[in-house]
């Protein structure tokens, strides 16, 4: 009889421990979670409280506009609430989200979230990530939800809120004009004006029909814009480049046409 009672008590304890562990996992999500934004219905961080809290603000920095097809580093920022530690979930309507240089960010499916809660500093907590815009000019939408928790072992006092929809303007970075000139050789000319803010012209010539690539790189060698990437007739062309989505600095542009390759430097000053 004693053995039977012991087994029953042990079984109850195991079930109780499982329930506690499950509850803790569901409410804390120590390694991040996705699918909480208005992109997928607006579930929100309900494990940290049943309703969003207006005192918590979630915002995007450096996200107002991006050139079509360009990749931009964006910051998500959380303020207010319990302000001990925070977590986030970011989604996008049409573009592509990727982890950048922030080791505290991870990608699950097509969305981003935190790797672990991050401590607040000076009243806010931030993460950075990479956003690649669609190849069509117009508008895209970012979505976010963020929590501000007190890490007291439960959800009492935890707060959260949505950034319901954030519009991102996708602008044309280039227009290409054929100069109708007779060309005798391949050439990539210096952009004009240089330095520039935020637009400049790049002229090049190609003497054979074929595939042409004209790309822009930052000083570290990272591609930041594709200006031409298609088959073209021989001739002289001028590309109007709009660098509104880039930061001030030195950039390198590279032309590849058949067996010809040339690079030059240009400076964006804002």
C-alpha positions in Angstrom: 0.0 0.0 0.0 2.8 2.3 0.9 4.6 1.6 -2.4 1.4 2.3 -4.3 0.9 5.7 -2.5 4.5 6.5 -3.2 4.1 5.8 -6.9 0.9 8.0 -7.0 2.7 10.9 -5.3 5.6 10.5 -7.6 3.4 10.6 -10.6 1.6 13.7 -9.4 4.9 15.4 -8.8 6.2 14.6 -12.3 3.0 15.9 -13.9 3.2 19.1 -11.7 6.8 19.6 -12.7 5.9 19.2 -16.3 3.1 21.8 -16.1 5.4 24.3 -14.3 8.1 23.8 -16.9 5.6 24.1 -19.8 4.1 27.3 -18.3 7.5 28.8 -17.7 8.5 28.0 -21.3 5.3 29.4 -22.8 5.5 32.7 -20.8 9.2 33.4 -21.0 10.4 32.3 -24.5 14.0 32.7 -23.4 15.3 32.0 -26.9 12.8 34.2 -28.9 9.6 33.6 -30.7 8.0 34.7 -34.0 4.5 34.9 -35.4 3.3 37.5 -32.9 3.0 40.7 -35.1 0.1 42.0 -37.1 1.7 40.4 -40.2 0.3 37.1 -38.9 -2.8 38.2 -37.0 -1.6 40.2 -34.0 -1.3 37.6 -31.3 1.2 39.8 -29.4 3.3 38.9 -26.4 0.2 37.7 -24.5 2.3 35.5 -22.3 3.6 38.7 -20.7 0.1 40.2 -20.1 -3.2 39.9 -21.7 -3.2 43.3 -23.4 -0.7 45.7 -25.0 0.5 48.6 -22.8 0.6 52.1 -24.3 3.6 53.1 -22.1 5.7 50.7 -24.1 6.8 52.1 -27.5 8.3 50.0 -30.3 10.0 51.9 -33.2 12.2 51.5 -36.2 15.2 53.7 -36.9 16.7 54.3 -40.4 13.8 52.6 -42.1 11.7 55.3 -43.8 13.0 54.7 -47.3 15.1 52.1 -49.1 16.2 51.9 -52.7 14.6 49.0 -54.6 16.7 45.9 -54.3 19.0 47.5 -51.8 19.9 46.1 -48.4 19.8 48.5 -45.4 20.7 48.1 -41.7 17.7 48.9 -39.5 17.3 49.3 -35.7 14.3 48.2 -33.7 14.0 50.0 -30.4 11.9 49.4 -27.3 11.2 52.0 -24.6 9.0 52.2 -21.5 7.3 49.5 -19.4 9.2 47.5 -16.8 12.5 48.3 -18.6 14.7 45.6 -17.1 15.0 43.4 -20.2 13.3 43.2 -23.6 12.6 40.9 -26.5 11.1 41.5 -30.0 9.6 39.9 -33.1 9.9 41.7 -36.5 8.1 40.7 -39.8 7.9 42.2 -43.2 5.2 42.2 -46.0 7.2 41.9 -49.2 11.0 42.4 -48.5 13.5 40.1 -47.0 14.8 40.1 -43.4 18.2 38.8 -42.4 20.5 38.7 -39.4 23.2 41.3 -39.8 26.1 41.9 -37.4 24.0 41.8 -34.2 24.7 38.4 -32.5 21.6 38.8 -30.4 19.3 38.5 -33.4 18.1 35.2 -35.0 16.0 34.3 -38.0 13.2 31.8 -37.7 11.4 31.1 -40.9 11.0 34.5 -42.6 10.9 36.5 -39.3 13.4 37.8 -36.8 13.5 37.6 -33.0 15.9 37.9 -30.1 18.3 35.1 -29.1 17.8 35.9 -25.4 16.3 38.8 -23.5 18.5 41.9 -23.7 19.0 44.4 -20.8 17.7 47.9 -21.0 20.3 50.7 -21.1 19.4 54.4 -20.5 15.7 53.6 -20.8 15.8 51.6 -24.0 16.9 48.4 -25.7 17.8 48.0 -29.3 18.7 45.3 -31.9 19.9 45.8 -35.5 19.1 43.7 -38.6 19.3 43.8 -42.4 16.3 44.5 -44.6 16.4 43.9 -48.4 13.8 45.9 -50.3 11.7 44.4 -53.2 12.9 45.1 -56.7 9.8 47.2 -57.4 9.4 50.9 -56.4 6.4 51.6 -54.2 5.8 50.7 -50.6 6.5 47.9 -48.2 5.5 47.3 -44.6 7.4 46.3 -41.5 5.7 44.9 -38.4 7.0 44.5 -34.8 6.0 43.6 -31.3 8.3 44.1 -28.3 8.2 43.3 -24.6 9.6 45.1 -21.6 9.8 42.7 -18.6 11.1 42.7 -15.1 12.6 39.1 -15.0 11.0 38.4 -11.6 10.2 34.8 -12.4 6.7 35.4 -13.5 4.7 37.6 -15.8 3.4 40.0 -13.0 4.5 43.5 -14.0 5.6 42.5 -17.5 4.5 44.8 -20.4 4.5 44.8 -24.2 3.1 46.6 -27.2 2.8 46.5 -31.0 4.2 48.6 -33.8 1.2 47.7 -35.8 2.4 48.8 -39.3 5.5 50.8 -40.4 5.4 52.0 -44.1 8.7 51.8 -46.0 9.1 53.8 -49.2 10.8 51.9 -51.9 12.3 54.3 -54.4 13.9 54.0 -57.8 17.7 54.0 -57.4 18.5 54.3 -61.1 17.4 55.4 -64.5 19.4 54.5 -67.6 19.7 56.6 -70.7 21.3 55.6 -74.1 23.4 58.5 -75.3 23.3 57.4 -79.0 27.0 57.9 -79.4 29.4 56.0 -81.6 31.7 54.1 -79.2 35.2 52.7 -79.9 36.2 51.1 -76.7 35.0 50.0 -73.3 35.1 52.8 -70.6 33.8 53.5 -67.2 33.9 57.2 -66.4 34.2 59.1 -63.2 30.8 59.8 -61.7 29.5 63.4 -61.8 29.1 65.3 -59.5 31.6 63.8 -57.1 31.3 64.2 -54.1 27.5 64.1 -54.4 24.3 64.2 -52.3 22.3 62.1 -52.9 22.3 61.7 -56.7 25.0 61.4 -59.2 25.5 60.2 -62.9 27.7 57.4 -64.0 28.6 57.0 -67.7 30.0 53.9 -69.3 30.5 52.6 -72.9 30.5 49.0 -74.2 31.5 48.0 -77.7 29.7 44.6 -77.8 26.2 43.4 -77.1 26.1 41.3 -74.0 25.5 41.1 -70.3 26.4 44.2 -68.3 26.8 44.6 -64.5 27.3 47.8 -62.7 27.3 47.5 -58.9 28.2 49.7 -55.9 30.1 48.5 -52.9 31.0 50.1 -49.6 34.6 50.4 -48.4 34.4 47.0 -46.8 33.5 45.3 -50.1 29.9 44.8 -49.2 27.5 45.2 -52.2 25.0 48.0 -51.4 23.4 48.6 -54.8 22.9 47.0 -58.2 22.5 49.6 -60.9 22.7 47.5 -64.0 22.3 43.7 -64.3 21.0 42.8 -67.7 21.8 42.2 -71.4 22.4 45.4 -73.3 23.2 46.6 -76.8 26.6 48.2 -77.4 26.7 51.9 -76.9 27.1 54.8 -74.4 24.9 54.9 -71.3 24.3 57.2 -68.4 23.0 55.8 -65.1 21.3 58.2 -62.7 22.1 56.8 -59.2 20.1 57.9 -56.1 21.9 57.1 -52.9 19.3 58.4 -50.5 19.3 55.1 -48.6 23.1 55.1 -48.0 25.2 56.7 -45.3 27.9 59.3 -46.0 31.2 57.7 -47.0 33.5 56.4 -49.7 32.0 53.9 -52.2 33.4 51.8 -55.1 31.4 51.2 -58.3 32.4 48.4 -60.7 31.5 47.8 -64.3 31.7 44.3 -65.9 30.9 43.9 -69.6 32.0 40.8 -71.5 35.8 40.6 -70.7 36.1 44.2 -69.5 36.1 45.2 -65.8 36.8 48.6 -64.3 36.3 50.2 -60.9 36.3 53.7 -59.6 35.6 55.5 -56.3 32.9 58.0 -55.4 32.1 60.0 -52.2 28.7 60.5 -50.8 28.5 63.5 -48.4 25.2 64.2 -46.6 
